[in-house]
Structures are given as C-alpha cells and as structure tokens.
C-alpha cells in the first residue's frame, strides 16, 4: 500500500469513527429527551410506574418520596460496572454519561403535565419512555440497566434474556400490587407493554440476538478483527460466488457468520465498515441461542 493510499485510508477511518460517534451522541441526546418527557410529563406527576430499573425508581419515589434522580443514579450504578465487564468500557462510559444526564434533566427540567387520563398516561408515558430507552440503545448505551443484567444472567444460566426481563417485571408488578394497590400495578403493566413495544420497534426486532452474515473479499481481515478487536465468536463457511458486481464468478470465498446481542450489533457493523465498506452484510433476528460462545472472550 502506497503512502498516499494509506493516508487516504486513515482519513476515511477517522471520518467514519467521527460520524459514528456523532450519530451515537445524537441518539443518546434524543433518547434522554424522550425519556424525560415520559417521566416528567406523564408518569411522575401522576404516580404511575413502569418496568425495569425505572419502575423501581418510580416506586421508591412514590413510597418514600426520595428524589427519582437519586434513585436512577444509585440503582443503575451496579449495572454500569456490570456492563463494563459484559459488553465493554466504551458502552459503560456512554451509559454512565447517559444516566447522569438523565438524572440531571429529570431533576431540573420542568415539564407541564400533559394529561390526567389514566389510560393516556399509561400508553403515552410508556411510549415516550420506551422511545427514550430505544434511542439510547441505538446510541450503544442504556438508561435502564435491566437489559444489561438480563444479558449477564442469560450468559450464566438457562434463562434467556427475554425470560429474565419478563420474570423481573412480573415480580415488580406483584410487589406494586401489594405495597401500593392493584389498580396502580395494572396500569403499570400497560405502561410497560407500551414501553417495551416501542423499544422493540426503534431497535428493530423483538428478538434478543442478531445473526450477522458477512460476505466480503476481505473476509480474513474481518474474521481477525471480530476475534481480536471485539472478542466475539465467528464461524467461517466455504462458498462460491454467483452473479455480482463483477458478473458471473465461481471462485471459492469465505462467508462469515456471527451471533451477537442487539447491544453489540452496531459495534460489529462499524468494525466491518472500517475494513470493507462494500461488504454484503445480512442481519437476521434470532429468538434465542443455546451453546456456542455468545459471551465475549476477554481481550488482552
């Protein structure tokens, strides 16, 4: 590779990383804004609950009148450390910043109460909060640590991510029915359903894992990058070309396949784009996995 080509490639990679970081920042800011509207405009002033860590924070606020900003920070803190171990330091740093900014905005930003209708509060409060969580996830961070805990538990037990989240929230709503009242718990379930469906829509896919197939002339470089840079498992298939940009071809080629969590798929796509922007990448949603190496290998 000539010096001029190498310089061009370095500039391309720098622009790619800058654009990716700016895109993540925009998603996270939008997510925090939407979550703040959901909390301050719908749920908090009407004493409604949601699922996950946010639901616990709302319950503590209602029962003990503790500022929800404090609860959001304290309850999410352990999940940030867990995310650092399970997903990576970049994810943990973005999540820490997102959680802190959310706590500050919820504490200081005043927002008018939009409605007092319980059904509208449940649906639209859940929608805005779910949109906030989903957009933040698109930025490769979270503002609710439940999903991080679910990924960690699924990697060390027979429970899937979906099973754990469902069990966690069932226990939360049963607790709400006993310590607050049944009506609040029932409306909270509606809020959670609206939020979870919105998250699924924004992140694209209700499933918890994504299967990624990669076809590229630089398969060896991508294969090494997935293993060495990301610590992820990858399977290599041998195939033959068909009809593509260069016409009909029959030469053998390597086809890569990797299964990642939906929190990791953007990082994988970025690594592929660094090496081959024209790689053919196919994403498939997967309901669950068993065996193999879904847990990331420690990087040294």
TORFITI-812687 format. One record per residue: x, y, z of N, C-alpha, C in turn; residue in one letter. Coordinates in steps of 0.02 Angstrom, whole numbers, plus 32768, in hexadecimal, padded with zeros to 4 digits. Atoms other than C-alpha are relative to their C-alpha. Example, Ala and Ser with C-alpha at 12.3 -4.5 7.8 and 13.67 -1.06 7.14 Angstrom:
802D7FC5800082677F1F8186802D803C8000A
7FD67FC57FFD82AC7FCB81657FD980378025S
END
This chain:
802A7FC48000800080008000802C803F8000X
7FD87FC48005804980A87FCB7FF080308039X
800C7FCF7FCB805B8138804A7FC180297FF4X
803B7FD880107FD4819B7FEE7FC07FD8800DX
803A802B7FF47F5B81087FF37FF57FF5804AX
8004800A7FB87F8280E980AA7FE4803D8023X
80197FC17FE27F6281A180D57FB680077FF2X
80467FFC80127EBC819C80777FD67FD0802BX
802480327FD87E8980FE80D47FFA80178048X
80027FE77FBB7EB7814B817D7FCD80388007X
80317FCA7FFE7E5081E681547FB97FE57FFDX
8043801F80067DBD817981217FEA7FE18042X
800F801F7FBF7DC6811981C57FF180348035X
800C7FCB7FD07DD181B9822A7FBC80207FF6X
80437FE4800E7D38820181D27FC97FD08014X
803280337FEE7CDB815E81EB7FF57FFE804CX
800580027FB87D01815B82A67FE08040801BX
801E7FC07FEA7CD5821482B97FB580007FF3X
8047800280117C2F81FC825F7FDB7FD0802EX
802080327FD47C08816182C77FF7801C8046X
80067FE37FBD7C2C81BC836A7FCC80388003X
80327FCB80037BC3825283357FBA7FE37FFCX
8041802180067B3481DF83047FEB7FE38044X
800F801B7FBD7B3F818883AE7FEB8037802FX
80107FC87FD47B3D823084067FBA801B7FF2X
80437FE780127AA2826983A67FCA7FD0801AX
803080317FE87A4781C783D07FF88004804CX
80027FFE7FB77A7581D484897FDC803F8018X
80217FC27FED7A3F828B84957FB57FFC7FF3X
804780098010799B8263843D7FDE7FD18031X
801B80307FD0798181CE84B07FF4801E8044X
80077FDF7FBF799D8233854E7FC580317FFFX
80367FD08007792582B9850F7FBC7FDE8002X
803F80258002789B823B84E97FEF7FE28044X
800C801E7FBE78B181E285907FEC80358033X
80117FCA7FD278A9828985EC7FB780157FF6X
80467FEF800D780482B385967FD17FCB801DX
802980367FE677BE820985C47FFA8002804CX
7FFF7FFF7FB677F28219867B7FDF803F801CX
80187FC17FE377CD82D2869C7FBB80147FE6X
80407FEC801C773882E886287FC77FD0800DX
803480337FF876DC8245864D80047FDA8042X
7FFD80317FCA771A81CA86D08009801F8045X
7FF07FE57FBE7765822D87607FC780288020X
80347FD87FE176DB82AF877D7FC07FDA800FX
803D80277FF6765682288776800B7FC08028X
7FEF803A7FD576AF81A787E57FF77FBE7FDCX
8003803E802676B88124875C80447FDE8000X
7FC280278001773A809A8750800D7FE47FBBX
7FED8022803D7796804086C680277FC28015X
7FD8803A7FEF77FF7FA286BD804980128006X
7FB77FF77FFE78BA7F8C86D68019802D8038X
7FE17FD47FCF792F7FFE87367FD880408008X
80297FC37FFD78C3809587097FC37FF5802CX
803A80117FD6782E803E875880107FFE804AX
7FEA80017FBA788E801E87F8800B8047801AX
7FF47FBA7FEC78C480D587FD7FBE8025800CX
80427FE17FF9780F810E87E47FDD7FE7803FX
8020801C7FC477D48098886E801F801D803FX
7FDE7FE37FC6785780D888E87FEB8049800AX
80177FBA7FFD7825818B88BE7FBA8005801EX
80457FFD7FE8776E816588E07FFA7FEA8049X
8006801A7FBC7788810189818025802A8034X
7FD57FDF7FCF7813816589D4800F80497FF0X
7FF77FBB8015780E820C8978804A80127FF8X
7FBA7FF4800F78C681F98949800580177FB7X
7FF87FE4804378FA826188B380127FC97FCEX
7FF58035803178F181F08819804580057FE0X
7FBD7FF7801C7995823A87D980347FD98027X
7FD180257FD579F181F0886E7FF87FB57FF5X
800D8048800A799D81468855801C7FE97FBDX
7FE78013804279C88144879B804B7FF78002X
7FB680047FFD7A80816487C280167FC38029X
7FE980347FD37A9080EA88537FF07FBA7FE6X
8015804380167A2E8058880980247FEC7FBFX
7FDE8011803F7A828064875E804B7FF68008X
7FB780047FF77B33807087A5801C7FB97FFCX
7FE6804580057B4C7FB387BE7FFC7FE47FB9X
8008801A80447B0C7F91870E8033801F7FD0X
7FCC7FE180297B8A800B86C580417FD98007X
7FC480297FF57C187FA887157FF87FBB7FDEX
800D804080207BC77F0786D7800680067FB4X
7FFB7FF480487BB87F508628804880067FE9X
7FB97FFA80107C717F7A862B80207FBB7FF9X
7FE5804380017C987EC3864D7FE37FD67FC8X
8022802B80307C187E7485DA800380197FB8X
80067FE580437C157EEA8545803E80297FECX
7FC47FDA80107CA97F62854E800280448021X
7FF67FC07FDD7CF1800285957FDE803A7FDCX
80217FCB80257CAE806F85087FB68003800FX
804780047FF07BFD803385297FF4801A8047X
80097FEC7FBB7C12804D85E58008804C8008X
7FF57FB77FFC7C5580FF85CE7FC480267FE4X
803A7FDF801E7BC78131855A7FC27FF9802CX
8039800C7FD47B4880E385CF8004802B803FX
7FF77FD77FC47B90813D86677FEF80497FF1X
800F7FBA80137B8881E5860D7FB580087FF4X
80487FFC800F7AD681C185CE7FD680008040X
802680047FC17A988191867C800780408029X
7FF57FC27FDA7AE7822A86CE7FD9803A7FE1X
80247FCA80227A9F82A0864B7FB57FF88009X
8048800C7FF579F3824E865B7FEC80168047X
800F7FED7FBB79F8826487197FFE804C8007X
7FFD7FB77FFB7A28831C87057FC280207FDEX
80397FE2802479A0834186837FBF7FF38025X
803E80107FDB791982E786E87FFA802C803FX
80017FD87FC2794B834B87837FF3804A7FF2X
80027FB8800B795B83F787357FCF80187FCBX
802C7FEA803678EE83FC869A7FB77FFB8016X
804780007FF0783A842F86BA7FD87FF57FC1X
80288011803B77B983E786457FB77FFF8014X
80477FFF7FEE76FD840686437FE07FBB8000X
8025803F7FFF768A837786717FD27FFE7FC4X
802480018041763F834285CB7FB97FE88007X
8044801B7FF975A882DC86037FF87FE08045X
801180237FC175518294869B7FDA7FBF7FF3X
8024803D801274FB8208863E802D7FC3800AX
7FD480397FF075408162868380157FD77FC2X
7FF08029803B7536810685DC803480247FD4X
7FD17FDA802975908192857D804480048022X
7FC17FFF7FDB7613819D860680267FBF7FF5X
7FE080428008763680E285F9801D7FF87FBAX
7FEB800D8045764080DD853C803780307FEAX
7FD07FCF801A769A817F8515803D8009802FX
7FC680007FD37706817E85B2802E7FC77FEFX
7FD9803A8014773F80D0857F8021800B7FBCX
7FE57FF380427756810884CB803E802D8003X
7FC87FD27FFC77C8819B84F5803B7FE28025X
7FCA801F7FDA782B813A857680207FC97FD6X
7FE58035802B783E80A684FF8028801D7FC6X
7FDA7FDF80367874811B847380438018801AX
7FC17FEA7FE278F7816384E980317FC78009X
7FD5803A7FF5793A80B8851780197FE57FBDX
7FED801B80417939807D84618032802C7FDCX
7FD17FD2802279908118841B80447FFE8022X
7FC080047FDC7A15810E84A380247FBF7FEEX
7FE2803F80157A3280588475801D80057FB9X
7FE57FF580437A48808E83BF804280278003X
7FC17FDD7FF47AD280FE840380337FD68025X
7FD580307FDF7B2280638452800A8011804AX
80007FF57FB87AF5808F85057FBB7FED801AX
8042800C7FE37A648072857D7FF480328038X
80127FD77FC67A0680DC85FB7FD77FD78032X
8021802E7FD279B48045864C802A7FC08001X
7FD080377FFC7A2B7FBE868B7FE57FBA7FFEX
801D80427FFE79B07F2E8686801A7FD37FC8X
7FEA8028803979E77EF685D980487FE88009X
7FBA80147FF27A9F7EF3860D80007FC58030X
800580377FD07A727E8586A27FE57FC17FDEX
801E803980227A087E16863280337FDC7FD4X
7FCC801E802A7A987DFB85B780327FD9802BX
7FD180217FD37B0D7DD086497FE37FBF801CX
8020803C7FE47A907D5586967FF97FCA7FCBX
800B803280357A6B7D0185EE80417FDD7FEDX
7FC0801F80117B247CE085D380197FD18036X
7FEA802A7FC97B347C8886797FC87FD4801DX
8038802A7FE97A8D7C2C86887FD97FE87FC4X
802A801B80367A087BD286237FCB80327FEAX
80327FCE8012799A7C6E861E801780287FC3X
7FF17FD4803779917CCF857C7FF980498017X
80067FB97FEF799A7D8E857B7FB680128008X
80487FF17FFD78DF7D9985577FE07FE2803EX
801C80207FC478B57D1D85E280118027803FX
7FEC7FDC7FC479187D7E86637FDC80438007X
80227FBF7FFD78CE7E2786367FB77FF78012X
8046800D7FEF781E7DDE863C7FF97FEE804AX
800380147FBA783F7D8B86E6800C803B802EX
7FEF7FC57FD8788E7E2A872B7FC4802E8007X
80387FD17FFF77F87E9486FB7FC17FE38020X
803880207FDD77777E16873680078008804BX
7FF37FF77FB877C77E1B87E37FF780488015X
80077FB97FF177CC7ED987DC7FB680148004X
80467FED800077137EE887B17FD97FDE8038X
801F80217FC676E07E688836800F8028803FX
7FED7FD77FC677417ECF88B57FD880408001X
80277FC2800476EA7F6E88787FB87FF58015X
804580107FEE76407F19888C7FF77FFB804BX
800580097FB776667EF18943801180408026X
7FE97FC67FD876C37F8E897D7FDD80407FECX
80257FC38013765E800E89197FB67FED7FF8X
8043801B800975BC7FCA88CE7FFD7FDC7FBCX
8007802A803C757E7F5488477FF6802B7FC2X
800E7FD6803975407FDF87D58041801F7FE4X
7FC17FE3801675EB803387D0802A7FCB7FDCX
7FD98036801F763D7F8B87A87FE57FF07FBBX
801E8010804175C27F6C871A801080367FCCX
7FEE7FC9802E75DF801886CC804B7FFE7FF0X
7FB78005800A769B7FFC86E380107FCB7FCCX
7FF680348032768F7F5E867C7FF2801B7FBAX
800E7FE08040763F7FC385EF803A802D7FEBX
7FC87FD3800E76CB804385FD803C7FD87FE7X
7FC780298012774E7FBA85F57FF87FE27FBAX
800D801D804276FC7F67855D800A80347FC9X
7FF77FCB803176F6800D8500804A80117FF8X
7FB87FEF800377AC8032852D80277FC97FDDX
7FD98037801D77ED7F8484FE7FF47FFA7FB5X
800E8005804877947F8384558021803A7FDBX
7FDF7FC7801F77D980308430804B7FF47FFAX
7FB98012800278897FF6845C800D7FCF7FC7X
7FF88032803578757F5F83EA7FFC80207FBBX
80097FE0804178397FCD835B803C802B7FEEX
7FC87FD2800E78C7804C836B80417FDA7FF5X
7FC28026800679537FCE83837FFE7FD17FC4X
800C802D803979087F6582F580097FB88014X
800180487FF178D97EB9832E7FF07FF38048X
801380127FBC78847E7083C580317FCD801EX
7FD380357FE979077DE683CE803E801E8022X
7FC97FE87FD7799D7DF3844080447FF77FDFX
7FC0800B80217A267DB483CC7FFA800D7FB5X
7FFE7FF280477A5B7DE2831C80357FD27FE1X
7FD0802880267AAC7D6882A2801880297FC4X
7FE37FD580347B227DC3822B80297FD57FD0X
7FDB802380347B5E7D768187802780357FD8X
7FD57FCF80217BF07DCF813280227FDF7FC4X
7FE08017803E7C297DB6807E802C80387FE7X
7FD17FCB80127CC57E178051803F7FE27FE1X
7FC08015801B7D647E0B7FEB803780058034X
7FCF7FF97FCA7DBE7E38808C7FEA7FD8803DX
801B802A7FCA7D737DAA80F280347FF08036X
7FCD80117FCF7E187D7D8145800D803A8030X
7FF57FC57FD57E337E2F81867FC6800B802FX
803C7FF77FD67D807E3B81C57FFD7FCA8035X
7FFF80387FD17D8F7D8F8215802F800E803AX
7FCF7FF07FCB7E2B7DC482757FE9803B802BX
80187FC67FDA7DDD7E6B82A77FC97FEE8031X
803780167FD47D427E1782EF801C7FDC803DX
7FE380277FC97DAD7DA28357802E802A802CX
7FCC7FDC7FDA7E3C7E1583897FE78042801DX
80157FBD7FEA7DE97EC083957FC07FFF802AX
804180027FDD7D3B7E8E83D27FFA7FC78031X
8004803A7FD37D5C7DE884297FC17FD67FF5X
803D8024800F7CC37D9D83D2800F7FC07FD9X
7FF8803F80267CAD7CEF838A7FE8800A7FB8X
80147FFC80467C9F7CD882CE80097FBB7FE0X
7FFD804080257C7C7C41825F801080107FB7X
7FEC7FF580467CCB7C3381B27FE47FC87FD5X
801A802F80317C6E7BDE8123802780087FBFX
7FE27FFC80437CB97BB3807A7FC880007FCDX
80347FFB80337C507BE97FE7801D80137FBDX
7FEC7FEB80437C557C187F307FD7803D7FEDX
80237FC480177C287CBC7EDD7FCB7FEE7FCDX
8033800880337B917CCE7E6F800680397FCDX
7FFE7FC7802E7B657D677E097FFF803F802AX
7FFB7FC47FD87B9D7E0C7E558015803C7FD6X
7FEC7FC380237BE67EB57E2780327FF27FC8X
7FCD801080327C737E627DC67FE87FCC7FCEX
801B8032802D7BFE7DF07D6780017FBB801FX
800280457FE87BFA7D327D7480457FEA8017X
7FC080187FE57C807CE47DE07FF57FBF8026X
800680407FDE7CA27C387E2880377FF58033X
7FC8800B7FD27D397C567E977FE67FF48047X
8012800D7FBB7D337C177F49800A803F802AX
7FF97FC87FD37D197C967FD27FEA7FED8046X
8013800D7FBB7D077C9B808E7FC3802A8013X
803C7FDE7FE77C5F7CC780DA80027FFE804CX
7FFB7FFB7FB87C627D04818E7FBB80058020X
80407FFC7FDC7BD57CEE820C800E8009804AX
7FF67FF37FB87BCC7D3582BC7FBC8010801FX
803D7FF17FDB7B427D3F833F8012802F803AX
7FF17FCD7FCD7B417DDA83AF7FBF80178020X
803C7FE17FE17ACB7E3084287FF080407FDAX
80137FC480257A6C7EC583E58024803E801AX
7FD77FC97FE77AD87F358452804480027FDEX
7FBE8005801E7B727EFB83F3800180047FB4X
8002800680487B367EF7833F801C803E7FDDX
7FE67FC480207B617FAD8318804D80018002X
7FB780037FFA7C137F938357801D7FD07FCBX
7FEA803080327C257EFA82E57FFC801F7FBAX
80087FE280427BE27F59824D803580367FF4X
7FCC7FCC80077C5C7FE8826E80437FE07FF0X
7FC08022800C7CEF7F6E827380037FE67FB8X
8003801880467CB77F2381CC800B803B7FD0X
7FFC7FC6802D7CA47FD0817D8046801D7FFEX
7FBB7FE87FFF7D53800081B4802B7FDD7FCBX
7FD68029802C7D9B7F73814B7FE57FFF7FB9X
801E800580437D207F6480BA7FBB80207FFFX
80417FDD80037C977FE780A27FCE7FDF7FD0X
802D801F80327C527F8080117FEF7FB78011X
801080447FEB7C427EDD80737FB47FF58000X
804780117FFF7B9A7E8580607FF07FE38045X
801080127FBB7B527E7A81107FB67FF18007X
804580157FF67AB37E1B813A7FF37FF8804AX
801280077FBA7A5F7E2D81E47FBF7FD88005X
803C80297FF579E27DAD82237FF17FFF804BX
801380027FBA79827DB582C67FFB7FB78017X
7FFF80437FE279957D1D83387FDD80038043X
80277FFF7FC2791D7CF383C4802B7FEF803CX
7FD780157FC8799D7C9C843280397FD67FE6X
7FC7802A80137A417C3C842F800F7FCF8038X
7FEB80307FCE7A877BA5848880447FE57FECX
7FBE8019800F7B3B7B6C8496802A80337FDBX
7FD47FD380257BCA7BB7843280208033802EX
7FDF7FCC7FDA7C257C5484667FDF80437FF2X
80207FBE80067BAE7CE7847880248031802DX
7FDB7FD47FD37C107D2C850B804280147FDFX
7FC47FE7801F7C9F7D9984D0803E7FE48022X
7FC080167FE57D507D5984E48025803C801BX
7FDB7FC77FE57DBA7DC98556803780157FD0X
7FCC7FE5802C7E2A7E3B84EF803E80108029X
7FC17FF27FDD7EE17E4B8520802780357FDAX
END
